[in-house]
Amino acid sequence: MTENWRHLPAPARPIAAAATAAVEAVRAADREALDEAAADLAALDPAQTGLVLGTAVRLLLEDGHPDGLAAEDVRAALASAVRSWPEADPQVVLWLLAGSLGVLEEDGTPGPKPGALARNAAVLLADLLAGRPIGPWWTAALAEIERVQLND
């Protein structure tokens, strides 16, 4: 799948391209393509990648729960994502969910490795998207990041 990401800011383009390829690999159940896309994603700046992917996950969670997100909704998202891909790591998916919602308590313990984060983020995004296209969510995530940065 070739997507034109020129409408996105330059730093976000490789993130969108690699994450989209990873999500498409999950959708196609193509482990080799997922390995390649996850490696590309893991090689990018972790702070920028985490911000973009985390914001997209949060927006998808909020979209699926317009009346508010409860702990049970987060548990259901975790269970659904883990069931959707045989090699999904529940601890990493939980870490991604907590980080996207701003409730990750960093206690000095190292977080998951970039490759595990990339792979499981693709699984989580694919599950939350439920077949919808991902492109609009990159645009929405970047608009949200810009809004927050301008208002801080």
FIPALO-419832 format. One record per residue (C-alpha): residue in one letter; y, x, z. Coordinates in steps of 0.2 Angstrom, whole numbers, padded with zeros to 4 digits, always signed. Example, Ala and Ser with C-alpha at 12.3 -4.5 7.8 and 13.67 -1.06 7.14 Angstrom:
<recs>
A-0022+0062+0039/S-0005+0068+0036/
</recs>
This chain:
<recs>
M+0000+0000+0000/T+0017+0007-0005/E+0032+0001+0004/N+0050+0005+0001/W+0058+0009+0018/R+0075+0014+0011/H+0083+0000+0020/L+0078+0008+0037/P+0087+0023+0045/A+0081+0040+0039/P+0072+0044+0056/A+0063+0028+0056/R+0056+0029+0039/P+0041+0040+0042/I+0037+0031+0058/A+0037+0014+0048/A+0027+0022+0034/A+0013+0030+0045/A+0012+0015+0057/T+0011+0003+0043/A-0003+0014+0035/A-0012+0014+0052/V-0011-0005+0054/E-0017-0008+0036/A-0032+0004+0040/V-0036-0006+0055/R-0035-0022+0045/A-0047-0015+0032/A-0058-0008+0046/D-0056+0009+0037/R-0059+0022+0051/E-0055+0037+0039/A-0039+0030+0034/L-0035+0026+0052/D-0039+0044+0057/E-0027+0050+0043/A-0013+0038+0047/A-0014+0041+0066/A-0013+0059+0063/D+0003+0057+0053/L+0010+0046+0066/A+0005+0057+0081/A+0014+0072+0072/L+0031+0063+0073/D+0044+0064+0087/P+0035+0055+0101/A+0051+0049+0109/Q+0057+0041+0093/T+0040+0034+0088/G+0037+0027+0105/L+0054+0018+0105/V+0051+0010+0088/L+0033+0006+0091/G+0036+0000+0109/T+0050-0011+0103/A+0040-0019+0089/V+0026-0023+0102/R+0038-0030+0114/L+0046-0041+0100/L+0029-0047+0095/L+0024-0051+0112/E+0040-0061+0115/D+0038-0070+0098/G+0020-0076+0103/H+0027-0082+0120/P+0044-0089+0118/D+0043-0098+0135/G+0041-0081+0144/L+0027-0069+0146/A+0016-0070+0161/A+0003-0057+0167/E-0011-0068+0160/D-0003-0066+0143/V-0003-0047+0144/R-0021-0047+0150/A-0025-0059+0135/A-0016-0047+0123/L-0025-0032+0130/A-0042-0041+0129/S-0039-0047+0111/A-0034-0030+0105/V-0048-0021+0113/R-0061-0033+0106/S-0053-0031+0089/W-0058-0013+0087/P-0074-0005+0093/E-0066+0011+0098/A-0050+0004+0106/D-0047+0012+0123/P-0042-0001+0136/Q-0033+0011+0146/V-0022+0017+0132/V-0019-0001+0126/L-0014-0005+0144/W-0002+0010+0144/L+0006+0004+0128/L+0008-0013+0134/A+0016-0008+0150/G+0027+0005+0141/S+0033-0008+0128/L+0038-0020+0143/G+0047-0007+0153/V+0035-0008+0167/L+0026+0008+0165/E+0026+0018+0182/E+0027+0036+0178/D+0019+0046+0192/G+0019+0063+0185/T+0001+0060+0177/P+0001+0065+0159/G+0000+0050+0147/P-0012+0048+0134/K-0012+0061+0120/P-0002+0057+0104/G-0017+0054+0093/A-0024+0041+0106/L-0007+0033+0107/A-0006+0032+0088/R-0023+0025+0085/N-0022+0012+0099/A-0004+0007+0094/A-0010+0003+0077/V-0025-0008+0084/L-0013-0017+0096/L+0000-0020+0082/A-0013-0026+0070/D-0020-0038+0083/L-0002-0045+0088/L+0003-0047+0070/A-0012-0058+0067/G-0011-0055+0048/R+0008-0056+0046/P+0017-0043+0037/I+0023-0029+0047/G+0039-0025+0037/P+0050-0038+0045/W+0045-0032+0063/W+0052-0014+0059/T+0068-0021+0054/A+0069-0032+0069/A+0064-0018+0081/L+0077-0006+0074/A+0090-0020+0075/E+0085-0022+0093/I+0086-0004+0097/E+0103-0003+0089/R+0109-0018+0099/V+0103-0010+0115/Q+0111+0007+0112/L+0128-0001+0107/N+0128-0011+0123/D+0123+0003+0135/
</recs>
